[in-house]
Amino acid sequence: MKQAITLVKMDGQYDVTVNVEGGGNKGQAEAIRLGIARALVTINDENRSPLRKEGLLTRDSRMVERKKPGRAKARKKFQFSKR
């Protein structure tokens, strides 16, 4: 979480308090990291280049696959019985 703040050499200048809901541990951690990076760019636009180079301003674009009709979930099929 402190990766973005450390990268732009602003250690100890800001206190960060975050409440997150939903997703897993990794998704929440990456969302916090993205939020902090975006806030640092808002504060000073010169922070954009180093944060972009480290990939801290890129959102993970993966989404949950939709449930298909006739299936239990997106890919899981109902149990097949031969008889």
mmCIF file of the N, C-alpha and C atoms, coordinates in Angstrom:
data_MODEL
# 
_entry.id   MODEL 
# 
loop_
_atom_site.group_PDB 
_atom_site.id 
_atom_site.type_symbol 
_atom_site.label_atom_id 
_atom_site.label_alt_id 
_atom_site.label_comp_id 
_atom_site.label_asym_id 
_atom_site.label_entity_id 
_atom_site.label_seq_id 
_atom_site.pdbx_PDB_ins_code 
_atom_site.Cartn_x 
_atom_site.Cartn_y 
_atom_site.Cartn_z 
_atom_site.occupancy 
_atom_site.B_iso_or_equiv 
_atom_site.pdbx_formal_charge 
_atom_site.auth_seq_id 
_atom_site.auth_comp_id 
_atom_site.auth_asym_id 
_atom_site.auth_atom_id 
_atom_site.pdbx_PDB_model_num 
ATOM 1   N N  . MET A 1 1  ? 0.815   -1.193  0.000   1.00 0.00 ? 1  MET A N  1 
ATOM 2   C CA . MET A 1 1  ? 0.000   0.000   0.000   1.00 0.00 ? 1  MET A CA 1 
ATOM 3   C C  . MET A 1 1  ? 0.861   1.260   0.000   1.00 0.00 ? 1  MET A C  1 
ATOM 4   N N  . LYS A 1 2  ? 1.999   1.199   0.663   1.00 0.00 ? 2  LYS A N  1 
ATOM 5   C CA . LYS A 1 2  ? 2.856   2.384   0.740   1.00 0.00 ? 2  LYS A CA 1 
ATOM 6   C C  . LYS A 1 2  ? 3.762   2.511   -0.473  1.00 0.00 ? 2  LYS A C  1 
ATOM 7   N N  . GLN A 1 3  ? 3.625   1.594   -1.412  1.00 0.00 ? 3  GLN A N  1 
ATOM 8   C CA . GLN A 1 3  ? 4.510   1.563   -2.571  1.00 0.00 ? 3  GLN A CA 1 
ATOM 9   C C  . GLN A 1 3  ? 4.477   2.872   -3.354  1.00 0.00 ? 3  GLN A C  1 
ATOM 10  N N  . ALA A 1 4  ? 3.294   3.411   -3.593  1.00 0.00 ? 4  ALA A N  1 
ATOM 11  C CA . ALA A 1 4  ? 3.169   4.640   -4.388  1.00 0.00 ? 4  ALA A CA 1 
ATOM 12  C C  . ALA A 1 4  ? 3.761   5.831   -3.636  1.00 0.00 ? 4  ALA A C  1 
ATOM 13  N N  . ILE A 1 5  ? 3.498   5.919   -2.347  1.00 0.00 ? 5  ILE A N  1 
ATOM 14  C CA . ILE A 1 5  ? 4.010   7.037   -1.545  1.00 0.00 ? 5  ILE A CA 1 
ATOM 15  C C  . ILE A 1 5  ? 5.534   6.988   -1.477  1.00 0.00 ? 5  ILE A C  1 
ATOM 16  N N  . THR A 1 6  ? 6.083   5.787   -1.302  1.00 0.00 ? 6  THR A N  1 
ATOM 17  C CA . THR A 1 6  ? 7.535   5.626   -1.244  1.00 0.00 ? 6  THR A CA 1 
ATOM 18  C C  . THR A 1 6  ? 8.181   5.967   -2.577  1.00 0.00 ? 6  THR A C  1 
ATOM 19  N N  . LEU A 1 7  ? 7.523   5.580   -3.669  1.00 0.00 ? 7  LEU A N  1 
ATOM 20  C CA . LEU A 1 7  ? 8.074   5.810   -5.006  1.00 0.00 ? 7  LEU A CA 1 
ATOM 21  C C  . LEU A 1 7  ? 8.244   7.291   -5.316  1.00 0.00 ? 7  LEU A C  1 
ATOM 22  N N  . VAL A 1 8  ? 7.297   8.129   -4.882  1.00 0.00 ? 8  VAL A N  1 
ATOM 23  C CA . VAL A 1 8  ? 7.385   9.565   -5.153  1.00 0.00 ? 8  VAL A CA 1 
ATOM 24  C C  . VAL A 1 8  ? 8.048   10.326  -3.995  1.00 0.00 ? 8  VAL A C  1 
ATOM 25  N N  . LYS A 1 9  ? 8.665   9.581   -3.082  1.00 0.00 ? 9  LYS A N  1 
ATOM 26  C CA . LYS A 1 9  ? 9.464   10.141  -1.979  1.00 0.00 ? 9  LYS A CA 1 
ATOM 27  C C  . LYS A 1 9  ? 8.646   11.098  -1.101  1.00 0.00 ? 9  LYS A C  1 
ATOM 28  N N  . MET A 1 10 ? 7.464   10.654  -0.699  1.00 0.00 ? 10 MET A N  1 
ATOM 29  C CA . MET A 1 10 ? 6.618   11.441  0.196   1.00 0.00 ? 10 MET A CA 1 
ATOM 30  C C  . MET A 1 10 ? 6.336   10.682  1.495   1.00 0.00 ? 10 MET A C  1 
ATOM 31  N N  . ASP A 1 11 ? 7.279   9.828   1.912   1.00 0.00 ? 11 ASP A N  1 
ATOM 32  C CA . ASP A 1 11 ? 7.098   9.054   3.138   1.00 0.00 ? 11 ASP A CA 1 
ATOM 33  C C  . ASP A 1 11 ? 6.874   9.975   4.330   1.00 0.00 ? 11 ASP A C  1 
ATOM 34  N N  . GLY A 1 12 ? 5.875   9.649   5.131   1.00 0.00 ? 12 GLY A N  1 
ATOM 35  C CA . GLY A 1 12 ? 5.615   10.395  6.354   1.00 0.00 ? 12 GLY A CA 1 
ATOM 36  C C  . GLY A 1 12 ? 4.868   11.699  6.169   1.00 0.00 ? 12 GLY A C  1 
ATOM 37  N N  . GLN A 1 13 ? 4.546   12.081  4.951   1.00 0.00 ? 13 GLN A N  1 
ATOM 38  C CA . GLN A 1 13 ? 3.851   13.349  4.720   1.00 0.00 ? 13 GLN A CA 1 
ATOM 39  C C  . GLN A 1 13 ? 2.336   13.190  4.787   1.00 0.00 ? 13 GLN A C  1 
ATOM 40  N N  . TYR A 1 14 ? 1.828   11.960  4.588   1.00 0.00 ? 14 TYR A N  1 
ATOM 41  C CA . TYR A 1 14 ? 0.389   11.743  4.555   1.00 0.00 ? 14 TYR A CA 1 
ATOM 42  C C  . TYR A 1 14 ? 0.011   10.565  5.442   1.00 0.00 ? 14 TYR A C  1 
ATOM 43  N N  . ASP A 1 15 ? -1.154  10.688  6.101   1.00 0.00 ? 15 ASP A N  1 
ATOM 44  C CA . ASP A 1 15 ? -1.769  9.579   6.819   1.00 0.00 ? 15 ASP A CA 1 
ATOM 45  C C  . ASP A 1 15 ? -2.902  9.059   5.950   1.00 0.00 ? 15 ASP A C  1 
ATOM 46  N N  . VAL A 1 16 ? -2.938  7.747   5.756   1.00 0.00 ? 16 VAL A N  1 
ATOM 47  C CA . VAL A 1 16 ? -3.940  7.152   4.881   1.00 0.00 ? 16 VAL A CA 1 
ATOM 48  C C  . VAL A 1 16 ? -4.834  6.230   5.717   1.00 0.00 ? 16 VAL A C  1 
ATOM 49  N N  . THR A 1 17 ? -6.140  6.474   5.665   1.00 0.00 ? 17 THR A N  1 
ATOM 50  C CA . THR A 1 17 ? -7.122  5.601   6.292   1.00 0.00 ? 17 THR A CA 1 
ATOM 51  C C  . THR A 1 17 ? -8.104  5.172   5.218   1.00 0.00 ? 17 THR A C  1 
ATOM 52  N N  . VAL A 1 18 ? -8.329  3.860   5.113   1.00 0.00 ? 18 VAL A N  1 
ATOM 53  C CA . VAL A 1 18 ? -9.136  3.332   4.016   1.00 0.00 ? 18 VAL A CA 1 
ATOM 54  C C  . VAL A 1 18 ? -10.146 2.325   4.548   1.00 0.00 ? 18 VAL A C  1 
ATOM 55  N N  . ASN A 1 19 ? -11.391 2.388   4.058   1.00 0.00 ? 19 ASN A N  1 
ATOM 56  C CA . ASN A 1 19 ? -12.405 1.362   4.296   1.00 0.00 ? 19 ASN A CA 1 
ATOM 57  C C  . ASN A 1 19 ? -12.746 0.745   2.952   1.00 0.00 ? 19 ASN A C  1 
ATOM 58  N N  . VAL A 1 20 ? -12.664 -0.575  2.861   1.00 0.00 ? 20 VAL A N  1 
ATOM 59  C CA . VAL A 1 20 ? -12.987 -1.257  1.601   1.00 0.00 ? 20 VAL A CA 1 
ATOM 60  C C  . VAL A 1 20 ? -14.010 -2.348  1.864   1.00 0.00 ? 20 VAL A C  1 
ATOM 61  N N  . GLU A 1 21 ? -14.829 -2.624  0.855   1.00 0.00 ? 21 GLU A N  1 
ATOM 62  C CA . GLU A 1 21 ? -15.821 -3.692  0.920   1.00 0.00 ? 21 GLU A CA 1 
ATOM 63  C C  . GLU A 1 21 ? -15.759 -4.493  -0.364  1.00 0.00 ? 21 GLU A C  1 
ATOM 64  N N  . GLY A 1 22 ? -16.079 -5.760  -0.265  1.00 0.00 ? 22 GLY A N  1 
ATOM 65  C CA . GLY A 1 22 ? -16.188 -6.620  -1.439  1.00 0.00 ? 22 GLY A CA 1 
ATOM 66  C C  . GLY A 1 22 ? -14.841 -7.069  -1.963  1.00 0.00 ? 22 GLY A C  1 
ATOM 67  N N  . GLY A 1 23 ? -14.895 -8.087  -2.805  1.00 0.00 ? 23 GLY A N  1 
ATOM 68  C CA . GLY A 1 23 ? -13.667 -8.617  -3.386  1.00 0.00 ? 23 GLY A CA 1 
ATOM 69  C C  . GLY A 1 23 ? -12.857 -9.404  -2.378  1.00 0.00 ? 23 GLY A C  1 
ATOM 70  N N  . GLY A 1 24 ? -11.683 -9.823  -2.801  1.00 0.00 ? 24 GLY A N  1 
ATOM 71  C CA . GLY A 1 24 ? -10.781 -10.567 -1.923  1.00 0.00 ? 24 GLY A CA 1 
ATOM 72  C C  . GLY A 1 24 ? -9.665  -9.676  -1.426  1.00 0.00 ? 24 GLY A C  1 
ATOM 73  N N  . ASN A 1 25 ? -8.747  -10.271 -0.691  1.00 0.00 ? 25 ASN A N  1 
ATOM 74  C CA . ASN A 1 25 ? -7.634  -9.513  -0.112  1.00 0.00 ? 25 ASN A CA 1 
ATOM 75  C C  . ASN A 1 25 ? -6.789  -8.834  -1.176  1.00 0.00 ? 25 ASN A C  1 
ATOM 76  N N  . LYS A 1 26 ? -6.452  -9.568  -2.222  1.00 0.00 ? 26 LYS A N  1 
ATOM 77  C CA . LYS A 1 26 ? -5.598  -9.001  -3.266  1.00 0.00 ? 26 LYS A CA 1 
ATOM 78  C C  . LYS A 1 26 ? -6.320  -7.886  -4.029  1.00 0.00 ? 26 LYS A C  1 
ATOM 79  N N  . GLY A 1 27 ? -7.581  -8.110  -4.351  1.00 0.00 ? 27 GLY A N  1 
ATOM 80  C CA . GLY A 1 27 ? -8.347  -7.087  -5.060  1.00 0.00 ? 27 GLY A CA 1 
ATOM 81  C C  . GLY A 1 27 ? -8.482  -5.813  -4.254  1.00 0.00 ? 27 GLY A C  1 
ATOM 82  N N  . GLN A 1 28 ? -8.711  -5.955  -2.956  1.00 0.00 ? 28 GLN A N  1 
ATOM 83  C CA . GLN A 1 28 ? -8.820  -4.785  -2.091  1.00 0.00 ? 28 GLN A CA 1 
ATOM 84  C C  . GLN A 1 28 ? -7.483  -4.061  -1.991  1.00 0.00 ? 28 GLN A C  1 
ATOM 85  N N  . ALA A 1 29 ? -6.394  -4.818  -1.852  1.00 0.00 ? 29 ALA A N  1 
ATOM 86  C CA . ALA A 1 29 ? -5.070  -4.201  -1.749  1.00 0.00 ? 29 ALA A CA 1 
ATOM 87  C C  . ALA A 1 29 ? -4.725  -3.433  -3.019  1.00 0.00 ? 29 ALA A C  1 
ATOM 88  N N  . GLU A 1 30 ? -5.037  -4.013  -4.176  1.00 0.00 ? 30 GLU A N  1 
ATOM 89  C CA . GLU A 1 30 ? -4.735  -3.334  -5.438  1.00 0.00 ? 30 GLU A CA 1 
ATOM 90  C C  . GLU A 1 30 ? -5.628  -2.108  -5.639  1.00 0.00 ? 30 GLU A C  1 
ATOM 91  N N  . ALA A 1 31 ? -6.860  -2.173  -5.154  1.00 0.00 ? 31 ALA A N  1 
ATOM 92  C CA . ALA A 1 31 ? -7.753  -1.016  -5.254  1.00 0.00 ? 31 ALA A CA 1 
ATOM 93  C C  . ALA A 1 31 ? -7.242  0.132   -4.380  1.00 0.00 ? 31 ALA A C  1 
ATOM 94  N N  . ILE A 1 32 ? -6.757  -0.192  -3.201  1.00 0.00 ? 32 ILE A N  1 
ATOM 95  C CA . ILE A 1 32 ? -6.190  0.826   -2.312  1.00 0.00 ? 32 ILE A CA 1 
ATOM 96  C C  . ILE A 1 32 ? -4.953  1.442   -2.947  1.00 0.00 ? 32 ILE A C  1 
ATOM 97  N N  . ARG A 1 33 ? -4.097  0.595   -3.504  1.00 0.00 ? 33 ARG A N  1 
ATOM 98  C CA . ARG A 1 33 ? -2.865  1.063   -4.153  1.00 0.00 ? 33 ARG A CA 1 
ATOM 99  C C  . ARG A 1 33 ? -3.185  2.006   -5.309  1.00 0.00 ? 33 ARG A C  1 
ATOM 100 N N  . LEU A 1 34 ? -4.201  1.657   -6.119  1.00 0.00 ? 34 LEU A N  1 
ATOM 101 C CA . LEU A 1 34 ? -4.611  2.502   -7.239  1.00 0.00 ? 34 LEU A CA 1 
ATOM 102 C C  . LEU A 1 34 ? -5.169  3.830   -6.738  1.00 0.00 ? 34 LEU A C  1 
ATOM 103 N N  . GLY A 1 35 ? -5.977  3.787   -5.685  1.00 0.00 ? 35 GLY A N  1 
ATOM 104 C CA . GLY A 1 35 ? -6.555  5.008   -5.134  1.00 0.00 ? 35 GLY A CA 1 
ATOM 105 C C  . GLY A 1 35 ? -5.510  5.963   -4.604  1.00 0.00 ? 35 GLY A C  1 
ATOM 106 N N  . ILE A 1 36 ? -4.515  5.412   -3.911  1.00 0.00 ? 36 ILE A N  1 
ATOM 107 C CA . ILE A 1 36 ? -3.423  6.249   -3.384  1.00 0.00 ? 36 ILE A CA 1 
ATOM 108 C C  . ILE A 1 36 ? -2.632  6.862   -4.532  1.00 0.00 ? 36 ILE A C  1 
ATOM 109 N N  . ALA A 1 37 ? -2.342  6.062   -5.560  1.00 0.00 ? 37 ALA A N  1 
ATOM 110 C CA . ALA A 1 37 ? -1.590  6.570   -6.717  1.00 0.00 ? 37 ALA A CA 1 
ATOM 111 C C  . ALA A 1 37 ? -2.352  7.683   -7.425  1.00 0.00 ? 37 ALA A C  1 
ATOM 112 N N  . ARG A 1 38 ? -3.671  7.506   -7.594  1.00 0.00 ? 38 ARG A N  1 
ATOM 113 C CA . ARG A 1 38 ? -4.472  8.540   -8.245  1.00 0.00 ? 38 ARG A CA 1 
ATOM 114 C C  . ARG A 1 38 ? -4.513  9.818   -7.409  1.00 0.00 ? 38 ARG A C  1 
ATOM 115 N N  . ALA A 1 39 ? -4.562  9.656   -6.091  1.00 0.00 ? 39 ALA A N  1 
ATOM 116 C CA . ALA A 1 39 ? -4.565  10.829  -5.211  1.00 0.00 ? 39 ALA A CA 1 
ATOM 117 C C  . ALA A 1 39 ? -3.251  11.585  -5.321  1.00 0.00 ? 39 ALA A C  1 
ATOM 118 N N  . LEU A 1 40 ? -2.135  10.859  -5.416  1.00 0.00 ? 40 LEU A N  1 
ATOM 119 C CA . LEU A 1 40 ? -0.827  11.508  -5.544  1.00 0.00 ? 40 LEU A CA 1 
ATOM 120 C C  . LEU A 1 40 ? -0.710  12.267  -6.867  1.00 0.00 ? 40 LEU A C  1 
ATOM 121 N N  . VAL A 1 41 ? -1.331  11.755  -7.928  1.00 0.00 ? 41 VAL A N  1 
ATOM 122 C CA . VAL A 1 41 ? -1.322  12.456  -9.217  1.00 0.00 ? 41 VAL A CA 1 
ATOM 123 C C  . VAL A 1 41 ? -2.178  13.718  -9.126  1.00 0.00 ? 41 VAL A C  1 
ATOM 124 N N  . THR A 1 42 ? -3.295  13.633  -8.383  1.00 0.00 ? 42 THR A N  1 
ATOM 125 C CA . THR A 1 42 ? -4.148  14.802  -8.203  1.00 0.00 ? 42 THR A CA 1 
ATOM 126 C C  . THR A 1 42 ? -3.413  15.907  -7.446  1.00 0.00 ? 42 THR A C  1 
ATOM 127 N N  . ILE A 1 43 ? -2.623  15.510  -6.464  1.00 0.00 ? 43 ILE A N  1 
ATOM 128 C CA . ILE A 1 43 ? -1.856  16.476  -5.667  1.00 0.00 ? 43 ILE A CA 1 
ATOM 129 C C  . ILE A 1 43 ? -0.795  17.154  -6.515  1.00 0.00 ? 43 ILE A C  1 
ATOM 130 N N  . ASN A 1 44 ? -0.042  16.344  -7.282  1.00 0.00 ? 44 ASN A N  1 
ATOM 131 C CA . ASN A 1 44 ? 1.048   16.892  -8.093  1.00 0.00 ? 44 ASN A CA 1 
ATOM 132 C C  . ASN A 1 44 ? 1.138   16.087  -9.386  1.00 0.00 ? 44 ASN A C  1 
ATOM 133 N N  . ASP A 1 45 ? 0.910   16.723  -10.528 1.00 0.00 ? 45 ASP A N  1 
ATOM 134 C CA . ASP A 1 45 ? 0.883   16.026  -11.815 1.00 0.00 ? 45 ASP A CA 1 
ATOM 135 C C  . ASP A 1 45 ? 2.252   15.477  -12.220 1.00 0.00 ? 45 ASP A C  1 
ATOM 136 N N  . GLU A 1 46 ? 3.323   15.953  -11.592 1.00 0.00 ? 46 GLU A N  1 
ATOM 137 C CA . GLU A 1 46 ? 4.662   15.430  -11.902 1.00 0.00 ? 46 GLU A CA 1 
ATOM 138 C C  . GLU A 1 46 ? 4.832   14.000  -11.396 1.00 0.00 ? 46 GLU A C  1 
ATOM 139 N N  . ASN A 1 47 ? 3.954   13.550  -10.510 1.00 0.00 ? 47 ASN A N  1 
ATOM 140 C CA . ASN A 1 47 ? 4.025   12.181  -9.992  1.00 0.00 ? 47 ASN A CA 1 
ATOM 141 C C  . ASN A 1 47 ? 3.527   11.152  -11.002 1.00 0.00 ? 47 ASN A C  1 
ATOM 142 N N  . ARG A 1 48 ? 2.843   11.599  -12.047 1.00 0.00 ? 48 ARG A N  1 
ATOM 143 C CA . ARG A 1 48 ? 2.233   10.680  -13.004 1.00 0.00 ? 48 ARG A CA 1 
ATOM 144 C C  . ARG A 1 48 ? 3.264   9.778   -13.695 1.00 0.00 ? 48 ARG A C  1 
ATOM 145 N N  . SER A 1 49 ? 4.356   10.341  -14.160 1.00 0.00 ? 49 SER A N  1 
ATOM 146 C CA . SER A 1 49 ? 5.334   9.571   -14.935 1.00 0.00 ? 49 SER A CA 1 
ATOM 147 C C  . SER A 1 49 ? 5.951   8.411   -14.146 1.00 0.00 ? 49 SER A C  1 
ATOM 148 N N  . PRO A 1 50 ? 6.489   8.641   -12.939 1.00 0.00 ? 50 PRO A N  1 
ATOM 149 C CA . PRO A 1 50 ? 7.060   7.495   -12.210 1.00 0.00 ? 50 PRO A CA 1 
ATOM 150 C C  . PRO A 1 50 ? 6.013   6.466   -11.788 1.00 0.00 ? 50 PRO A C  1 
ATOM 151 N N  . LEU A 1 51 ? 4.807   6.919   -11.456 1.00 0.00 ? 51 LEU A N  1 
ATOM 152 C CA . LEU A 1 51 ? 3.759   5.987   -11.057 1.00 0.00 ? 51 LEU A CA 1 
ATOM 153 C C  . LEU A 1 51 ? 3.294   5.164   -12.249 1.00 0.00 ? 51 LEU A C  1 
ATOM 154 N N  . ARG A 1 52 ? 3.200   5.788   -13.417 1.00 0.00 ? 52 ARG A N  1 
ATOM 155 C CA . ARG A 1 52 ? 2.802   5.083   -14.638 1.00 0.00 ? 52 ARG A CA 1 
ATOM 156 C C  . ARG A 1 52 ? 3.858   4.036   -15.008 1.00 0.00 ? 52 ARG A C  1 
ATOM 157 N N  . LYS A 1 53 ? 5.135   4.406   -14.863 1.00 0.00 ? 53 LYS A N  1 
ATOM 158 C CA . LYS A 1 53 ? 6.228   3.492   -15.213 1.00 0.00 ? 53 LYS A CA 1 
ATOM 159 C C  . LYS A 1 53 ? 6.194   2.224   -14.357 1.00 0.00 ? 53 LYS A C  1 
ATOM 160 N N  . GLU A 1 54 ? 5.809   2.360   -13.085 1.00 0.00 ? 54 GLU A N  1 
ATOM 161 C CA . GLU A 1 54 ? 5.715   1.206   -12.183 1.00 0.00 ? 54 GLU A CA 1 
ATOM 162 C C  . GLU A 1 54 ? 4.394   0.455   -12.319 1.00 0.00 ? 54 GLU A C  1 
ATOM 163 N N  . GLY A 1 55 ? 3.474   0.972   -13.130 1.00 0.00 ? 55 GLY A N  1 
ATOM 164 C CA . GLY A 1 55 ? 2.193   0.304   -13.343 1.00 0.00 ? 55 GLY A CA 1 
ATOM 165 C C  . GLY A 1 55 ? 1.184   0.534   -12.239 1.00 0.00 ? 55 GLY A C  1 
ATOM 166 N N  . LEU A 1 56 ? 1.368   1.576   -11.445 1.00 0.00 ? 56 LEU A N  1 
ATOM 167 C CA . LEU A 1 56 ? 0.477   1.828   -10.317 1.00 0.00 ? 56 LEU A CA 1 
ATOM 168 C C  . LEU A 1 56 ? -0.788  2.581   -10.720 1.00 0.00 ? 56 LEU A C  1 
ATOM 169 N N  . LEU A 1 57 ? -0.847  3.115   -11.934 1.00 0.00 ? 57 LEU A N  1 
ATOM 170 C CA . LEU A 1 57 ? -2.033  3.836   -12.382 1.00 0.00 ? 57 LEU A CA 1 
ATOM 171 C C  . LEU A 1 57 ? -2.897  2.986   -13.315 1.00 0.00 ? 57 LEU A C  1 
ATOM 172 N N  . THR A 1 58 ? -2.581  1.699   -13.432 1.00 0.00 ? 58 THR A N  1 
ATOM 173 C CA . THR A 1 58 ? -3.311  0.811   -14.320 1.00 0.00 ? 58 THR A CA 1 
ATOM 174 C C  . THR A 1 58 ? -4.279  -0.045  -13.512 1.00 0.00 ? 58 THR A C  1 
ATOM 175 N N  . ARG A 1 59 ? -5.554  0.003   -13.885 1.00 0.00 ? 59 ARG A N  1 
ATOM 176 C CA . ARG A 1 59 ? -6.577  -0.791  -13.206 1.00 0.00 ? 59 ARG A CA 1 
ATOM 177 C C  . ARG A 1 59 ? -6.562  -2.210  -13.760 1.00 0.00 ? 59 ARG A C  1 
ATOM 178 N N  . ASP A 1 60 ? -6.810  -3.198  -12.899 1.00 0.00 ? 60 ASP A N  1 
ATOM 179 C CA . ASP A 1 60 ? -6.929  -4.582  -13.343 1.00 0.00 ? 60 ASP A CA 1 
ATOM 180 C C  . ASP A 1 60 ? -8.285  -4.717  -14.042 1.00 0.00 ? 60 ASP A C  1 
ATOM 181 N N  . SER A 1 61 ? -8.280  -4.956  -15.334 1.00 0.00 ? 61 SER A N  1 
ATOM 182 C CA . SER A 1 61 ? -9.509  -4.892  -16.130 1.00 0.00 ? 61 SER A CA 1 
ATOM 183 C C  . SER A 1 61 ? -10.307 -6.188  -16.117 1.00 0.00 ? 61 SER A C  1 
ATOM 184 N N  . ARG A 1 62 ? -9.833  -7.220  -15.412 1.00 0.00 ? 62 ARG A N  1 
ATOM 185 C CA . ARG A 1 62 ? -10.559 -8.494  -15.417 1.00 0.00 ? 62 ARG A CA 1 
ATOM 186 C C  . ARG A 1 62 ? -11.886 -8.363  -14.676 1.00 0.00 ? 62 ARG A C  1 
ATOM 187 N N  . MET A 1 63 ? -12.916 -8.949  -15.246 1.00 0.00 ? 63 MET A N  1 
ATOM 188 C CA . MET A 1 63 ? -14.255 -8.916  -14.656 1.00 0.00 ? 63 MET A CA 1 
ATOM 189 C C  . MET A 1 63 ? -14.749 -10.343 -14.463 1.00 0.00 ? 63 MET A C  1 
ATOM 190 N N  . VAL A 1 64 ? -15.753 -10.495 -13.607 1.00 0.00 ? 64 VAL A N  1 
ATOM 191 C CA . VAL A 1 64 ? -16.356 -11.800 -13.380 1.00 0.00 ? 64 VAL A CA 1 
ATOM 192 C C  . VAL A 1 64 ? -17.130 -12.204 -14.630 1.00 0.00 ? 64 VAL A C  1 
ATOM 193 N N  . GLU A 1 65 ? -16.937 -13.442 -15.058 1.00 0.00 ? 65 GLU A N  1 
ATOM 194 C CA . GLU A 1 65 ? -17.638 -13.937 -16.239 1.00 0.00 ? 65 GLU A CA 1 
ATOM 195 C C  . GLU A 1 65 ? -19.111 -14.176 -15.892 1.00 0.00 ? 65 GLU A C  1 
ATOM 196 N N  . ARG A 1 66 ? -20.001 -13.855 -16.809 1.00 0.00 ? 66 ARG A N  1 
ATOM 197 C CA . ARG A 1 66 ? -21.429 -13.982 -16.529 1.00 0.00 ? 66 ARG A CA 1 
ATOM 198 C C  . ARG A 1 66 ? -21.848 -15.439 -16.470 1.00 0.00 ? 66 ARG A C  1 
ATOM 199 N N  . LYS A 1 67 ? -22.931 -15.702 -15.739 1.00 0.00 ? 67 LYS A N  1 
ATOM 200 C CA . LYS A 1 67 ? -23.504 -17.036 -15.658 1.00 0.00 ? 67 LYS A CA 1 
ATOM 201 C C  . LYS A 1 67 ? -24.230 -17.338 -16.967 1.00 0.00 ? 67 LYS A C  1 
ATOM 202 N N  . LYS A 1 68 ? -24.019 -18.552 -17.490 1.00 0.00 ? 68 LYS A N  1 
ATOM 203 C CA . LYS A 1 68 ? -24.651 -18.947 -18.740 1.00 0.00 ? 68 LYS A CA 1 
ATOM 204 C C  . LYS A 1 68 ? -25.931 -19.734 -18.449 1.00 0.00 ? 68 LYS A C  1 
ATOM 205 N N  . PRO A 1 69 ? -26.920 -19.649 -19.320 1.00 0.00 ? 69 PRO A N  1 
ATOM 206 C CA . PRO A 1 69 ? -28.139 -20.444 -19.111 1.00 0.00 ? 69 PRO A CA 1 
ATOM 207 C C  . PRO A 1 69 ? -27.852 -21.936 -19.267 1.00 0.00 ? 69 PRO A C  1 
ATOM 208 N N  . GLY A 1 70 ? -28.493 -22.742 -18.440 1.00 0.00 ? 70 GLY A N  1 
ATOM 209 C CA . GLY A 1 70 ? -28.289 -24.189 -18.504 1.00 0.00 ? 70 GLY A CA 1 
ATOM 210 C C  . GLY A 1 70 ? -27.043 -24.653 -17.800 1.00 0.00 ? 70 GLY A C  1 
ATOM 211 N N  . ARG A 1 71 ? -26.403 -23.774 -17.064 1.00 0.00 ? 71 ARG A N  1 
ATOM 212 C CA . ARG A 1 71 ? -25.198 -24.122 -16.326 1.00 0.00 ? 71 ARG A CA 1 
ATOM 213 C C  . ARG A 1 71 ? -25.383 -23.746 -14.862 1.00 0.00 ? 71 ARG A C  1 
ATOM 214 N N  . ALA A 1 72 ? -24.580 -24.357 -14.002 1.00 0.00 ? 72 ALA A N  1 
ATOM 215 C CA . ALA A 1 72 ? -24.651 -24.049 -12.578 1.00 0.00 ? 72 ALA A CA 1 
ATOM 216 C C  . ALA A 1 72 ? -24.024 -22.682 -12.291 1.00 0.00 ? 72 ALA A C  1 
ATOM 217 N N  . LYS A 1 73 ? -22.882 -22.418 -12.920 1.00 0.00 ? 73 LYS A N  1 
ATOM 218 C CA . LYS A 1 73 ? -22.223 -21.115 -12.797 1.00 0.00 ? 73 LYS A CA 1 
ATOM 219 C C  . LYS A 1 73 ? -21.739 -20.723 -14.189 1.00 0.00 ? 73 LYS A C  1 
ATOM 220 N N  . ALA A 1 74 ? -20.691 -19.900 -14.270 1.00 0.00 ? 74 ALA A N  1 
ATOM 221 C CA . ALA A 1 74 ? -20.239 -19.450 -15.589 1.00 0.00 ? 74 ALA A CA 1 
ATOM 222 C C  . ALA A 1 74 ? -19.705 -20.612 -16.425 1.00 0.00 ? 74 ALA A C  1 
ATOM 223 N N  . ARG A 1 75 ? -18.933 -21.502 -15.828 1.00 0.00 ? 75 ARG A N  1 
ATOM 224 C CA . ARG A 1 75 ? -18.348 -22.618 -16.580 1.00 0.00 ? 75 ARG A CA 1 
ATOM 225 C C  . ARG A 1 75 ? -18.732 -23.982 -16.020 1.00 0.00 ? 75 ARG A C  1 
ATOM 226 N N  . LYS A 1 76 ? -19.102 -24.006 -14.743 1.00 0.00 ? 76 LYS A N  1 
ATOM 227 C CA . LYS A 1 76 ? -19.446 -25.276 -14.101 1.00 0.00 ? 76 LYS A CA 1 
ATOM 228 C C  . LYS A 1 76 ? -20.730 -25.832 -14.700 1.00 0.00 ? 76 LYS A C  1 
ATOM 229 N N  . LYS A 1 77 ? -20.722 -27.125 -15.002 1.00 0.00 ? 77 LYS A N  1 
ATOM 230 C CA . LYS A 1 77 ? -21.906 -27.763 -15.568 1.00 0.00 ? 77 LYS A CA 1 
ATOM 231 C C  . LYS A 1 77 ? -22.596 -28.591 -14.473 1.00 0.00 ? 77 LYS A C  1 
ATOM 232 N N  . PHE A 1 78 ? -23.862 -28.857 -14.675 1.00 0.00 ? 78 PHE A N  1 
ATOM 233 C CA . PHE A 1 78 ? -24.575 -29.740 -13.748 1.00 0.00 ? 78 PHE A CA 1 
ATOM 234 C C  . PHE A 1 78 ? -24.023 -31.141 -13.876 1.00 0.00 ? 78 PHE A C  1 
ATOM 235 N N  . GLN A 1 79 ? -24.156 -31.950 -12.802 1.00 0.00 ? 79 GLN A N  1 
ATOM 236 C CA . GLN A 1 79 ? -23.619 -33.301 -12.809 1.00 0.00 ? 79 GLN A CA 1 
ATOM 237 C C  . GLN A 1 79 ? -24.319 -34.136 -13.872 1.00 0.00 ? 79 GLN A C  1 
ATOM 238 N N  . PHE A 1 80 ? -23.524 -34.865 -14.663 1.00 0.00 ? 80 PHE A N  1 
ATOM 239 C CA . PHE A 1 80 ? -24.049 -35.675 -15.745 1.00 0.00 ? 80 PHE A CA 1 
ATOM 240 C C  . PHE A 1 80 ? -24.316 -37.093 -15.240 1.00 0.00 ? 80 PHE A C  1 
ATOM 241 N N  . SER A 1 81 ? -25.498 -37.600 -15.516 1.00 0.00 ? 81 SER A N  1 
ATOM 242 C CA . SER A 1 81 ? -25.846 -38.968 -15.126 1.00 0.00 ? 81 SER A CA 1 
ATOM 243 C C  . SER A 1 81 ? -26.184 -39.753 -16.394 1.00 0.00 ? 81 SER A C  1 
ATOM 244 N N  . LYS A 1 82 ? -25.463 -40.866 -16.587 1.00 0.00 ? 82 LYS A N  1 
ATOM 245 C CA . LYS A 1 82 ? -25.673 -41.659 -17.780 1.00 0.00 ? 82 LYS A CA 1 
ATOM 246 C C  . LYS A 1 82 ? -27.001 -42.430 -17.700 1.00 0.00 ? 82 LYS A C  1 
ATOM 247 N N  . ARG A 1 83 ? -27.361 -42.831 -16.492 1.00 0.00 ? 83 ARG A N  1 
ATOM 248 C CA . ARG A 1 83 ? -28.611 -43.612 -16.325 1.00 0.00 ? 83 ARG A CA 1 
ATOM 249 C C  . ARG A 1 83 ? -29.554 -42.923 -15.389 1.00 0.00 ? 83 ARG A C  1 
# 
